[in-house]
């Protein structure tokens, strides 16, 4: 039996895979199904006192790159009683139970009440969802339409207020709870600054990252919202594979700047993504969009593939392995490389390399030689021909001249 055991924020997990908060983590039936897949834990839907007169429903639109969520915020939250029952049910399935908590953006005191209540549940950890928690301009209204100061001085003042808010919230959470505190941060150019404030405030870890505020693709031909029954749209929450490069960047930056435990979240959909995140410094990974849109069978395959990888590599040995290979931009070694054919006699003569990589103009088909010919003077090492070689018979070499 492959050992996937790990420790996150002092909590022992049977696997580094957790399910991120989403509609599927508010269902007892779905949690029971997830418990049989070899996961380490489940983060339930956000517990909150937020209320809305709007329908408790969010509309979801999925394409090849991301998931857009376009409904009211009230569709994201559950009350403390429901949350407590879900957490106990997760524990009953021998999984780590993580409580996601969402306070009122108008008052940090609302967080205190929620944290106290959640601390009395069986949750193993508490994740503070900061996505909607900051006073504007981080809110659904467009900044220019919400009456907020969007001048440079105004935005800097908001930034300072939000950094202070983060520090104070972490302090309060640690005072009121004896459970590990994780802060779920948003994708932003200042994410690392917020992570540093989390550490100063006493947080045990961060989740990198939450969904991205964006606009869902307009519908042809009139440019309306993606759903035909809607007449207008505002910001949508975007998640999925489109976030993964950002997640990797934030993991690296936060790992270099802090000693926080890191949960990677955003675009993690394959076993290799889990290992990549761990090599960059993550301790565990949360899977959200992939679980929601690809289903139980995909998760089962992901766990199976991860087990095959860990037959070859120990997770502990992989942690942070990539960090020593990442250097500041001004320290990078610049070099030229070119493509070469490994064994010309193995060439299938399928012409994929020359057809698919035709834009570079460096590879041509030489019928007299029965294999493609690569012109090193034209090759600039894009790797397209190697990518399309069915036999992996083309690879890149570093130029020595």
C-alpha positions as CSV (number, residue, x, y, z in Angstrom):
1,X,0.0,0.0,0.0
2,X,1.4,3.4,-1.0
3,X,1.9,5.8,1.8
4,X,0.6,9.3,1.1
5,X,0.6,10.4,4.7
6,X,1.6,14.0,5.3
7,X,1.2,16.7,8.0
8,X,-0.3,20.2,7.4
9,X,-0.4,22.8,10.1
10,X,0.3,20.1,12.7
11,X,-2.6,18.0,11.5
12,X,-1.9,14.5,10.2
13,X,-3.5,13.7,6.9
14,X,-3.7,10.4,5.0
15,X,-3.1,12.2,1.7
16,X,-2.0,15.7,0.5
17,X,-5.3,16.0,-1.4
18,X,-8.2,18.0,-0.1
19,X,-11.4,19.0,-1.7
20,X,-11.8,22.8,-1.9
21,X,-15.0,24.4,-0.7
22,X,-17.6,24.3,-3.5
23,X,-21.3,23.2,-4.0
24,X,-20.2,19.5,-3.6
25,X,-18.8,20.0,-0.1
26,X,-22.2,21.1,1.2
27,X,-23.8,17.7,0.5
28,X,-23.7,14.8,2.9
29,X,-24.2,12.4,0.0
30,X,-21.4,13.8,-2.0
31,X,-19.1,13.9,1.0
32,X,-19.8,10.2,1.6
33,X,-18.8,9.4,-2.1
34,X,-15.7,11.5,-1.8
35,X,-14.6,9.7,1.4
36,X,-14.0,6.5,-0.7
37,X,-11.5,8.0,-3.1
38,X,-8.3,8.2,-0.9
39,X,-8.4,11.9,-0.1
40,X,-6.9,13.5,3.0
41,X,-9.7,16.0,3.9
42,X,-12.5,18.2,2.9
43,X,-13.0,21.9,3.2
44,X,-16.7,22.5,3.6
45,X,-18.6,25.4,2.1
46,X,-18.0,28.7,3.8
47,X,-19.8,29.2,7.1
48,X,-21.2,32.7,7.3
49,X,-24.0,34.9,8.7
50,X,-24.3,36.7,5.4
51,X,-27.9,36.9,4.2
52,X,-29.5,38.0,0.9
53,X,-33.0,38.3,-0.4
54,X,-31.7,37.0,-3.8
55,X,-32.1,33.4,-4.8
56,X,-29.6,31.1,-3.1
57,X,-28.1,29.9,-6.3
58,X,-25.0,30.6,-8.4
59,X,-24.8,30.1,-12.1
60,X,-21.8,28.1,-13.4
61,X,-20.3,28.3,-16.9
62,X,-17.4,26.0,-17.8
63,X,-15.1,26.1,-20.7
64,X,-11.7,24.5,-21.5
65,X,-9.7,26.8,-19.3
66,X,-11.9,27.9,-16.4
67,X,-15.1,27.9,-14.4
68,X,-17.1,31.1,-14.2
69,X,-19.4,31.6,-11.2
70,X,-21.8,34.4,-11.8
71,X,-24.6,34.3,-9.2
72,X,-25.2,36.1,-5.8
73,X,-22.7,35.6,-2.9
74,X,-25.5,34.1,-0.7
75,X,-25.3,31.0,-2.8
76,X,-21.8,30.3,-1.4
77,X,-22.5,30.2,2.3
78,X,-24.1,27.9,4.9
79,X,-25.1,28.6,8.5
80,X,-23.2,27.4,11.6
81,X,-25.6,24.6,12.4
82,X,-25.3,23.1,9.0
83,X,-21.6,23.6,9.0
84,X,-21.2,21.8,12.3
85,X,-23.2,18.8,11.0
86,X,-21.1,18.7,7.8
87,X,-17.8,18.9,9.8
88,X,-18.9,16.0,12.0
89,X,-19.9,14.0,9.0
90,X,-16.5,14.5,7.4
91,X,-14.8,13.4,10.6
92,X,-17.0,10.3,10.7
93,X,-15.6,9.4,7.3
94,X,-12.1,9.5,8.8
95,X,-11.1,12.6,6.8
96,X,-9.7,15.9,8.1
97,X,-12.4,18.4,8.5
98,X,-11.6,22.0,7.5
99,X,-14.1,24.8,8.2
100,X,-14.2,27.7,5.8
101,X,-15.3,30.9,7.5
102,X,-16.5,34.1,5.8
103,X,-17.2,37.2,7.8
104,X,-19.0,40.4,7.1
105,X,-16.8,42.9,5.2
106,X,-18.3,45.7,7.2
107,X,-17.2,44.5,10.6
108,X,-14.3,42.5,11.9
109,X,-16.4,41.7,14.9
110,X,-18.6,39.5,12.8
111,X,-15.5,37.3,12.3
112,X,-15.0,37.0,16.0
113,X,-18.5,35.5,16.6
114,X,-18.0,33.1,13.7
115,X,-14.6,32.0,14.8
116,X,-15.8,31.4,18.4
117,X,-18.7,29.2,17.1
118,X,-16.6,27.3,14.7
119,X,-13.9,26.7,17.4
120,X,-16.6,24.8,19.3
121,X,-17.1,22.3,16.4
122,X,-15.1,19.3,15.6
123,X,-13.2,21.1,12.8
124,X,-9.5,20.2,12.6
125,X,-8.6,23.5,11.0
126,X,-10.2,26.9,10.2
127,X,-9.8,28.6,6.9
128,X,-10.5,32.3,6.8
129,X,-11.9,33.2,3.4
130,X,-10.8,36.7,2.7
131,X,-12.1,36.9,-0.8
132,X,-15.1,39.2,0.0
133,X,-13.9,40.4,3.3
134,X,-12.1,43.6,2.6
135,X,-13.9,47.0,2.5
136,X,-13.9,48.1,-1.1
137,X,-12.6,48.5,-3.7
138,X,-12.4,44.7,-3.5
139,X,-16.1,44.2,-4.0
140,X,-18.5,43.3,-6.7
141,X,-19.3,46.9,-7.8
142,X,-17.0,48.3,-10.4
143,X,-14.6,50.6,-8.6
144,X,-15.5,53.6,-10.8
145,X,-19.2,53.0,-10.2
146,X,-19.1,52.3,-6.5
147,X,-18.3,55.8,-5.2
148,X,-14.8,54.8,-4.0
149,X,-11.6,56.8,-4.4
150,X,-9.7,55.2,-7.2
151,X,-6.9,57.7,-7.3
152,X,-3.4,56.5,-6.5
153,X,-3.6,57.9,-2.9
154,X,-7.1,56.4,-2.5
155,X,-6.0,52.9,-3.6
156,X,-2.9,53.0,-1.4
157,X,-5.1,53.9,1.5
158,X,-7.3,51.0,0.8
159,X,-4.3,48.7,0.4
160,X,-3.0,49.8,3.8
161,X,-6.4,49.3,5.4
162,X,-6.7,45.8,4.0
163,X,-3.2,44.8,5.1
164,X,-4.0,46.0,8.6
165,X,-7.3,44.2,8.5
166,X,-5.5,40.9,7.6
167,X,-3.0,41.3,10.4
168,X,-5.7,42.1,13.0
169,X,-8.0,39.3,11.8
170,X,-5.2,36.7,12.2
171,X,-4.4,38.0,15.6
172,X,-8.1,37.7,16.7
173,X,-8.5,34.3,15.2
174,X,-5.4,32.9,17.1
175,X,-6.7,34.5,20.3
176,X,-10.2,33.0,20.0
177,X,-9.3,29.6,18.6
178,X,-7.1,26.7,19.6
179,X,-7.2,25.3,16.1
180,X,-4.7,25.9,13.2
181,X,-5.7,29.1,11.3
182,X,-5.3,29.1,7.5
183,X,-6.0,32.2,5.4
184,X,-7.3,31.9,1.9
185,X,-5.8,34.7,-0.1
186,X,-6.8,36.2,-3.5
187,X,-4.7,36.3,-6.7
188,X,-3.3,39.8,-6.7
189,X,0.0,41.5,-7.3
190,X,0.2,42.1,-3.5
191,X,-0.6,38.5,-2.5
192,X,2.9,38.1,-0.9
193,X,2.4,41.3,1.2
194,X,-0.9,39.8,2.6
195,X,0.9,36.5,3.3
196,X,3.5,38.3,5.3
197,X,0.8,40.0,7.4
198,X,-0.8,36.6,7.9
199,X,2.4,35.3,9.4
200,X,2.9,38.4,11.5
201,X,-0.6,38.0,12.8
202,X,0.1,34.4,13.9
203,X,-1.6,32.4,11.1
204,X,-0.4,28.9,10.6
205,X,-0.8,28.7,6.9
206,X,-2.3,30.1,3.7
207,X,-4.3,28.8,0.8
208,X,-3.0,30.0,-2.5
209,X,-5.3,31.2,-4.1
210,X,-9.0,32.0,-4.2
211,X,-10.9,32.6,-7.4
212,X,-10.1,35.5,-9.7
213,X,-12.4,38.4,-10.3
214,X,-13.1,38.7,-14.0
215,X,-15.9,39.1,-16.6
216,X,-17.5,36.0,-18.1
217,X,-17.3,35.6,-21.9
218,X,-20.0,37.6,-23.7
219,X,-22.6,35.7,-25.8
220,X,-22.8,36.0,-29.5
221,X,-24.2,37.9,-31.3
222,X,-25.5,40.6,-29.0
223,X,-22.7,40.6,-26.5
224,X,-25.0,39.7,-23.6
225,X,-24.2,37.5,-20.6
226,X,-23.3,33.8,-21.3
227,X,-26.7,32.6,-20.2
228,X,-29.6,33.5,-22.5
229,X,-32.0,34.0,-19.6
230,X,-29.8,36.8,-18.2
231,X,-29.8,40.4,-19.4
232,X,-26.8,41.8,-17.6
233,X,-23.7,40.7,-15.8
234,X,-21.0,42.1,-13.5
235,X,-17.9,40.5,-12.1
236,X,-17.7,36.7,-12.2
237,X,-15.5,34.5,-10.1
238,X,-13.1,32.6,-12.3
239,X,-11.3,29.4,-11.3
240,X,-9.8,26.3,-12.9
241,X,-6.7,25.6,-15.0
242,X,-6.2,29.2,-16.0
243,X,-5.1,29.9,-12.4
244,X,-2.4,27.3,-12.1
245,X,0.6,29.4,-13.4
246,X,-0.3,32.1,-11.0
247,X,-0.6,29.6,-8.1
248,X,2.9,28.3,-8.8
249,X,4.2,31.9,-8.7
250,X,2.5,32.6,-5.4
251,X,3.7,29.4,-3.8
252,X,7.3,30.2,-4.7
253,X,7.1,33.8,-3.5
254,X,5.3,33.0,-0.3
255,X,7.6,30.1,0.5
256,X,10.7,32.3,0.0
257,X,9.3,35.1,2.1
258,X,7.6,33.3,5.0
259,X,7.6,30.1,7.1
260,X,3.9,29.5,6.5
261,X,2.4,26.2,5.6
262,X,0.9,26.3,2.1
263,X,-2.1,24.8,0.6
264,X,-2.1,25.1,-3.2
265,X,-5.5,25.7,-4.8
266,X,-6.4,26.7,-8.3
267,X,-6.0,24.7,-11.5
268,X,-4.9,21.5,-9.7
269,X,-6.5,18.8,-11.8
270,X,-3.8,16.1,-12.4
271,X,-1.4,14.1,-10.2
272,X,1.6,15.8,-11.8
273,X,0.1,19.2,-10.8
274,X,0.1,18.0,-7.2
275,X,3.8,17.0,-7.4
276,X,4.7,20.3,-9.1
277,X,3.1,22.3,-6.4
278,X,4.8,20.3,-3.7
279,X,8.2,20.8,-5.4
280,X,7.6,24.5,-5.4
281,X,6.9,24.5,-1.6
282,X,3.3,23.6,-1.1
283,X,2.4,21.1,1.6
284,X,-1.0,20.0,0.4
285,X,-3.3,20.7,-2.6
286,X,-7.0,21.6,-2.8
287,X,-9.0,20.4,-5.7
288,X,-12.1,22.4,-6.6
289,X,-13.0,23.0,-10.2
290,X,-11.7,19.6,-11.4
291,X,-13.8,17.8,-8.8
292,X,-16.9,19.9,-9.7
293,X,-16.7,19.5,-13.5
294,X,-14.9,16.2,-14.0
295,X,-16.5,14.2,-11.3
296,X,-15.7,11.2,-9.1
297,X,-14.0,9.0,-11.6
298,X,-11.5,11.7,-12.5
299,X,-10.6,12.1,-8.8
300,X,-10.2,8.3,-8.5
301,X,-7.8,8.3,-11.4
302,X,-5.9,11.3,-10.0
303,X,-5.3,9.5,-6.7
304,X,-4.3,6.3,-8.5
305,X,-1.8,8.2,-10.6
306,X,-0.4,10.0,-7.6
307,X,0.1,6.6,-5.9
308,X,2.1,5.4,-9.0
309,X,4.3,8.5,-8.8
310,X,4.9,8.0,-5.1
311,X,6.1,4.5,-5.8
312,X,9.1,6.2,-7.4
313,X,9.3,9.4,-5.3
314,X,8.7,10.1,-1.6
315,X,6.6,13.2,-1.0
316,X,8.9,14.4,1.7
317,X,11.9,14.3,-0.6
318,X,10.0,16.3,-3.3
319,X,9.0,19.1,-0.9
320,X,10.7,22.3,-2.1
321,X,12.9,20.5,-4.6
322,X,12.3,23.2,-7.2
323,X,13.3,26.1,-5.1
324,X,17.1,25.7,-5.5
325,X,16.7,25.8,-9.3
326,X,14.8,29.2,-9.3
327,X,17.1,32.3,-9.4
328,X,16.4,36.0,-9.6
329,X,15.8,37.2,-13.2
330,X,19.1,39.1,-13.3
331,X,21.0,35.9,-12.3
332,X,19.6,33.7,-15.0
333,X,21.9,32.0,-17.5
334,X,21.0,32.9,-21.1
335,X,21.7,30.3,-23.7
336,X,20.7,29.1,-27.2
337,X,19.4,25.7,-27.9
338,X,18.4,23.7,-30.9
339,X,16.6,20.5,-31.9
340,X,18.2,17.3,-32.9
341,X,16.9,13.9,-34.0
342,X,18.0,11.2,-31.7
343,X,17.9,8.0,-33.8
344,X,17.2,8.8,-37.4
345,X,16.6,5.2,-38.3
346,X,13.6,5.2,-35.9
347,X,11.8,8.0,-37.7
348,X,8.3,7.0,-38.7
349,X,8.3,9.6,-41.5
350,X,4.9,10.8,-40.3
351,X,5.9,14.4,-41.1
352,X,4.2,15.8,-37.9
353,X,7.3,17.5,-36.8
354,X,7.7,19.4,-40.1
355,X,4.0,20.2,-40.5
356,X,3.2,21.3,-37.0
357,X,6.5,23.2,-36.5
358,X,6.3,24.8,-40.0
359,X,6.3,28.4,-38.7
360,X,9.9,28.2,-37.5
361,X,11.1,27.1,-40.9
362,X,14.0,25.1,-39.4
363,X,12.8,21.6,-40.2
364,X,12.1,20.2,-43.6
365,X,11.4,16.8,-45.1
366,X,14.3,15.3,-47.1
367,X,12.9,12.4,-49.1
368,X,16.4,11.4,-50.3
369,X,17.4,10.9,-46.7
370,X,14.1,9.4,-45.5
371,X,14.0,11.6,-42.4
372,X,13.5,15.3,-41.5
373,X,16.4,17.6,-41.7
374,X,16.9,20.3,-39.1
375,X,18.7,23.5,-40.1
376,X,20.6,24.6,-36.9
377,X,21.0,28.1,-38.2
378,X,17.3,28.6,-38.3
379,X,16.3,26.7,-35.2
380,X,15.7,28.8,-32.2
381,X,14.8,26.0,-29.8
382,X,11.0,26.5,-29.6
383,X,10.6,22.7,-29.1
384,X,7.5,22.5,-31.3
385,X,8.9,19.7,-33.4
386,X,9.9,17.7,-30.3
387,X,6.4,18.2,-28.9
388,X,4.7,16.6,-31.9
389,X,7.1,13.7,-32.4
390,X,5.1,10.6,-31.6
391,X,8.2,8.6,-30.7
392,X,9.8,11.3,-28.5
393,X,12.7,11.0,-30.9
394,X,13.5,14.8,-31.1
395,X,15.0,16.7,-28.2
396,X,16.7,20.0,-27.4
397,X,20.4,20.5,-26.9
398,X,22.2,23.5,-25.5
399,X,24.3,25.2,-28.1
400,X,28.0,25.5,-27.2
401,X,28.9,28.1,-29.8
